[in-house]
Amino acid sequence: MKEKSTGIKKAFLEKDIFYHFEHNTLYLSGSLLLPQTIPLTRKLPKEIKSFKTKEVVLNLNELENIDSAGVMALYHLKNELKKSGISSRFEGGTEHILQKLELFSPGSIEKEPIPRSKNIFERTGETVFNFFREYVMGFILLAADMFFWAFTDLFRKRTRRKGEITNQAVLIGANAALIVVFMSFVIGLVLALQSSYQLRIFGANIFIVDLTVIAMMSQMGPLITAILVAGRSGSSIAAEIATMKVTAELDALKTMGLNPIRFVVVPKLYACLITMPFLIVLANVSGIFGGGVAAYYYLDITPEIFINRMGEVMRNKDLLTAFVKSQVYAALIVLTGSFYGFSVVRGAEGVGKATTTAVVVAISLVILADSMLGLLFY
C-alpha cells in the first residue's frame, strides 16, 4: 500500500513495520526486528534522498519493539544519510526502545592515525639511544656489580666455594695453554719469515730479533692469546650462564639468597685474571722461539746471537704492557660472556645466539682495547 501527497509519503517495508515521512520527519511504527532490517537499509535511504532535504528526524514514538539487528539497521541508515550530506537524529521512543538503542549502539570508532615515517636522523638517533640503553648501560651496571663483588670477596675467604677458582683456572687457562703455544709459534715463525726477505736486501739480518721480540712481547703475544681465550673460554662462559638461566638455576640461587654474579661470575673473573698473564708469557716465549727458528734457517742467525740480541732489545716496558693488557683482556672476556649469558632469551635457540654474539663482541672489544692501549703505551 502506498499513498502520496504533498510532503507526505506512507508505505510498509515488511510485515509488522511501517513508515511515513512528513515535514522532514520519518515516523517508524510496528516492530523492527531482523527480518525487517534488509528492506529498511535498502529502500529508505533512496526514498529519503528523493525528498532533497538536508535534515531528517527519526521519530521512534510509534515503534513497539526492536532488537540488536534493528538498532544496527537504524545506525546504518544514519550513516548512509550522512554520506549523502543529510544530517539525522533520533527523537522520542519508549523507555524499552531507548534502552535497546543505548545497549546495542556502536561505539565511536576512532581511526588510528597513520604513523609518520621517520627520517634518517630520527632512525639513527633512535638506534643509538637504544644501543646505549640496552648494551652500554647493561655493560656498565654488570661491570660495577662484578668488580664490587670481586673486591669484597678478597676479604671474605670463608664464604668462598673452596676449589672453585682452581677449577675455573684449569678450565680457562691450563686447558688453553696448548693451543696458545702452537698458534703463537706459528705466528712468530710466519712474522719472521715475512720480514726476513726485506731485511736481507738491506743487510739488516740482525734486526729480525728486534722485530720478533718487540712485536711478540708488546703486541702479538697478548692479542693472539686474548683472541684465543675469547673464542674458547668466552663462549664457554656465555653458554654456561645462559644454560643456567634457561634451566632456572640462576633463579634457584636467588631463591636461596645467593647472588649469581658473586657465586658464578666472580670465580671465573679471578681465574681469568690469574691465568691470562701466564698464557701470555707462554705465547711470547713460543712466538719468539718461532722467530728464532726462522732466523736460524733463513738468515743464518745462530741461537747464541739471537739470545744475546734479545737481551739487548727486551725492555721492562714491554713486560708491563703485556701484564696490563692481560688484565684488561681478561676482564673484558669474562664481562662480555657473562653479559650475553644473563641476557639470553627463547631457550636453546637463545643459548646458541648468546654464545655466538659473546664471542664476536669479545674479540671486537679485545681488538679495540688493544688499539687504545697501544696508543697509551706508545
C-alpha positions in Angstrom: 0.0 0.0 0.0 1.4 3.4 -1.0 0.0 6.9 -0.7 1.4 10.1 -2.0 0.6 13.7 -1.0 2.5 16.9 -0.8 5.3 16.3 1.6 3.8 13.1 2.9 4.5 9.5 2.0 3.2 6.4 3.7 4.3 2.8 3.0 5.1 -0.5 4.5 8.5 -2.0 4.4 7.9 -5.5 5.6 5.4 -7.3 7.7 4.9 -5.5 11.1 7.0 -2.5 10.2 5.5 0.7 8.6 6.8 4.2 8.0 5.7 7.6 6.8 7.7 10.7 6.0 6.2 14.1 6.9 7.8 17.5 7.3 11.4 16.2 7.4 10.4 13.6 10.0 10.5 9.8 9.4 7.9 8.0 11.6 8.5 4.3 12.2 5.8 2.1 13.6 5.5 -1.6 14.4 8.4 -3.9 15.2 11.9 -3.5 13.8 13.4 -7.0 14.1 15.9 -8.9 12.0 13.5 -9.8 9.1 12.6 -6.1 8.6 16.2 -4.7 8.6 17.0 -5.6 5.0 14.2 -3.6 3.3 14.9 -0.8 5.8 18.5 -0.4 4.8 17.8 -0.9 1.1 14.7 1.2 0.4 14.6 4.0 3.0 17.9 5.8 2.1 16.8 6.1 -1.5 13.3 7.3 -0.5 14.6 10.0 1.8 17.2 11.2 -0.7 14.3 11.8 -3.2 12.8 14.5 -1.0 16.1 16.5 -1.2 16.1 17.6 2.4 19.1 18.5 4.5 17.9 17.2 7.8 15.8 14.2 8.9 14.4 13.4 12.3 13.9 9.7 13.0 10.8 9.5 15.2 10.5 6.3 17.3 7.4 7.1 19.3 5.3 4.6 17.4 8.0 1.9 17.4 6.8 -1.0 19.5 9.8 -3.4 19.5 13.4 -3.6 18.3 16.3 -6.0 18.6 20.0 -5.6 18.1 19.7 -6.1 14.3 17.1 -3.3 14.2 19.4 -1.0 16.2 22.2 -1.6 13.8 19.9 -1.0 10.8 18.9 2.4 12.2 22.6 3.4 12.7 23.3 2.1 9.2 20.5 4.3 7.9 22.0 7.3 9.7 25.5 6.6 8.2 24.0 6.3 4.7 22.2 9.6 5.0 25.4 11.2 6.4 27.3 10.1 3.3 24.7 11.9 1.2 25.0 15.1 3.2 21.8 14.6 5.2 22.0 15.0 8.9 19.8 12.9 11.1 18.9 12.4 14.7 16.6 10.2 16.9 13.5 11.5 18.5 11.1 10.0 21.0 10.8 6.3 21.8 9.6 4.3 24.8 12.0 3.5 27.6 12.4 0.0 26.3 13.3 1.3 22.8 15.8 3.8 24.2 17.5 1.1 26.4 18.0 -1.0 23.3 19.4 1.9 21.4 21.9 2.6 24.2 22.7 -1.1 24.7 23.5 -2.0 21.1 24.7 1.3 19.8 28.1 1.1 18.1 30.8 3.0 19.9 32.6 5.7 18.2 35.5 4.1 16.3 38.5 6.3 16.1 40.8 5.6 13.3 44.4 5.2 14.4 46.5 7.9 12.8 48.8 6.7 10.1 52.3 6.7 11.7 54.6 9.3 10.2 57.6 7.8 8.5 60.8 8.7 10.4 63.6 10.3 8.6 67.2 9.1 8.6 68.2 11.3 11.5 65.4 10.1 13.7 66.1 6.5 12.9 69.8 6.9 13.6 69.1 8.7 16.9 66.6 6.0 18.0 69.1 3.3 17.1 71.9 5.0 19.0 69.7 5.6 22.0 68.5 2.0 22.2 72.1 0.8 21.8 73.3 2.9 24.7 70.3 2.0 26.9 70.4 -1.8 26.3 74.1 -2.6 25.8 76.3 0.2 27.2 74.3 0.7 30.3 74.0 -3.0 30.8 77.7 -3.5 30.5 78.4 -0.7 32.9 75.9 -2.0 35.5 77.2 -5.6 35.2 80.8 -4.4 35.4 80.1 -2.4 38.5 78.4 -5.3 40.2 81.1 -7.8 39.1 84.0 -5.7 40.3 82.2 -4.8 43.6 81.8 -8.5 44.5 85.3 -9.3 43.2 86.8 -6.7 45.6 84.6 -7.6 48.6 85.3 -11.3 48.2 89.0 -10.6 48.7 88.2 -10.1 52.4 85.6 -12.9 52.7 87.7 -16.0 52.3 85.4 -18.1 54.5 82.4 -17.6 52.3 84.1 -18.6 49.0 83.5 -22.0 47.5 86.6 -24.0 48.1 88.4 -25.1 45.0 86.2 -23.2 42.6 88.8 -20.7 41.5 91.3 -23.6 40.9 88.7 -25.5 38.8 88.0 -22.4 36.7 91.7 -21.7 36.3 92.2 -25.2 34.9 89.2 -24.8 32.5 90.0 -21.3 31.3 93.8 -21.2 31.5 95.5 -24.6 31.7 93.4 -26.3 29.1 94.0 -23.4 26.7 97.8 -23.5 27.0 98.5 -26.0 24.2 96.5 -24.1 21.5 98.1 -20.8 22.6 101.6 -22.2 22.4 101.0 -23.7 19.0 99.4 -20.7 17.4 102.0 -18.3 18.9 104.8 -20.4 17.5 103.2 -20.3 14.0 102.6 -16.6 14.1 106.2 -15.9 15.3 107.6 -18.1 12.6 105.5 -16.5 9.8 106.2 -13.0 11.1 109.9 -13.6 10.9 109.7 -15.3 7.5 107.7 -12.4 6.0 110.2 -9.9 7.3 113.4 -11.8 6.5 113.3 -11.1 2.8 113.3 -7.3 3.2 115.9 -7.3 5.9 118.2 -9.4 3.9 118.1 -6.9 1.0 119.3 -4.2 3.2 121.8 -6.4 5.1 119.9 -5.9 8.4 119.5 -9.5 9.3 120.2 -9.0 12.9 117.1 -6.7 13.2 114.9 -9.7 12.8 115.5 -10.3 16.5 114.3 -6.8 17.4 111.2 -7.1 15.2 110.2 -10.5 16.6 110.8 -9.8 20.3 109.2 -6.4 20.4 106.2 -7.4 18.2 105.5 -10.6 20.3 106.1 -9.0 23.7 104.0 -5.9 23.4 101.5 -6.7 20.7 101.1 -10.1 19.1 101.5 -12.3 22.1 98.8 -10.6 24.3 96.5 -10.1 21.3 96.6 -13.6 20.0 96.2 -15.1 23.5 93.2 -12.9 24.2 91.5 -13.8 20.9 92.0 -17.5 21.5 90.8 -17.3 25.1 87.8 -15.2 24.0 86.8 -17.8 21.4 87.4 -20.8 23.6 86.7 -19.7 27.2 84.4 -16.7 26.4 82.0 -18.9 24.6 82.1 -21.4 27.4 81.2 -18.7 30.0 78.3 -17.4 27.9 76.9 -20.9 27.2 77.2 -22.0 30.9 75.5 -18.9 32.3 72.8 -18.9 29.5 72.0 -22.5 30.2 71.8 -21.8 33.9 69.3 -19.1 33.2 67.2 -21.1 30.8 67.0 -24.0 33.3 66.1 -21.6 36.1 69.3 -22.4 38.1 70.0 -18.7 38.5 66.5 -18.2 39.9 67.2 -21.0 42.3 70.4 -19.3 43.5 68.4 -16.1 44.1 65.7 -18.0 46.0 68.4 -19.4 48.3 69.7 -15.9 48.9 72.9 -16.3 46.8 74.0 -13.6 44.4 74.5 -15.2 40.9 77.3 -12.8 40.0 79.2 -13.5 43.2 78.9 -17.3 43.0 79.1 -17.8 39.2 80.9 -14.8 37.6 83.5 -13.8 40.2 85.3 -17.1 40.3 85.7 -17.0 36.6 87.0 -13.5 36.8 89.6 -14.4 39.4 90.7 -17.4 37.3 91.0 -15.4 34.1 92.9 -12.6 35.8 95.3 -15.1 37.3 95.9 -17.3 34.3 96.0 -14.8 31.5 99.5 -13.4 32.3 100.9 -16.9 32.3 99.3 -17.7 29.0 100.7 -14.5 27.5 104.2 -15.5 28.8 103.8 -18.8 27.1 102.7 -17.1 23.9 105.7 -14.7 24.0 108.2 -17.5 24.5 106.6 -19.7 21.8 106.4 -16.8 19.3 110.0 -15.7 19.9 111.1 -19.3 19.6 109.3 -19.5 16.2 111.0 -16.3 15.1 114.4 -17.8 16.2 113.8 -20.9 14.1 113.1 -18.7 11.0 116.1 -16.5 11.8 118.4 -19.6 12.0 117.3 -21.2 8.8 116.8 -18.2 6.6 119.1 -15.5 7.9 121.9 -17.7 9.4 121.5 -16.2 12.9 122.7 -18.7 15.5 120.7 -19.2 18.7 123.6 -17.6 20.7 123.5 -14.4 18.6 119.6 -14.4 18.8 119.6 -14.8 22.6 122.3 -12.1 23.1 120.5 -9.7 20.9 117.1 -10.5 22.5 118.6 -9.5 25.9 119.6 -6.1 24.5 116.2 -5.2 22.9 113.9 -6.6 25.6 112.5 -3.7 27.7 110.8 -3.7 31.1 108.1 -1.5 29.5 107.1 -4.4 27.2 106.7 -6.7 30.2 104.5 -4.1 31.9 102.5 -3.5 28.7 101.8 -7.2 28.4 100.7 -7.6 32.0 98.3 -4.6 31.8 96.9 -5.9 28.6 96.4 -9.3 30.1 94.3 -7.9 33.0 92.2 -5.7 30.7 91.6 -8.5 28.2 90.6 -11.0 31.0 88.1 -8.6 32.4 86.6 -7.9 29.0 86.2 -11.5 28.1 84.5 -12.5 31.4 82.3 -9.4 31.3 81.2 -10.0 27.7 80.5 -13.7 28.2 78.6 -13.0 31.4 76.5 -10.2 29.9 75.3 -12.2 27.0 74.7 -15.2 29.2 72.5 -13.2 31.5 70.7 -11.7 28.5 69.6 -15.0 26.9 66.0 -15.5 25.8 64.0 -18.2 23.9 65.5 -21.4 25.3 68.1 -23.4 23.4 68.0 -21.1 20.4 68.8 -18.2 22.6 71.8 -20.1 24.2 73.4 -20.6 20.8 72.8 -17.0 19.7 74.1 -15.6 23.0 77.3 -17.8 22.7 77.9 -16.7 19.1 77.3 -13.0 19.9 79.5 -13.1 23.0 82.5 -14.5 21.1 82.2 -11.9 18.3 81.7 -9.0 20.7 84.5 -10.2 23.0 87.0 -10.4 20.1 85.9 -7.0 18.8 86.3 -5.4 22.3 89.8 -7.0 22.7 91.0 -5.6 19.4 89.5 -2.2 20.3 91.2 -2.2 23.7 94.4 -3.3 22.1 94.4 -0.3 19.9 93.7 2.1 22.8 96.3 0.5 25.0 98.8 0.6 22.1 98.3 4.3 21.8 98.6 4.7 25.6 101.9 2.8 25.9 103.4 4.1 22.6 
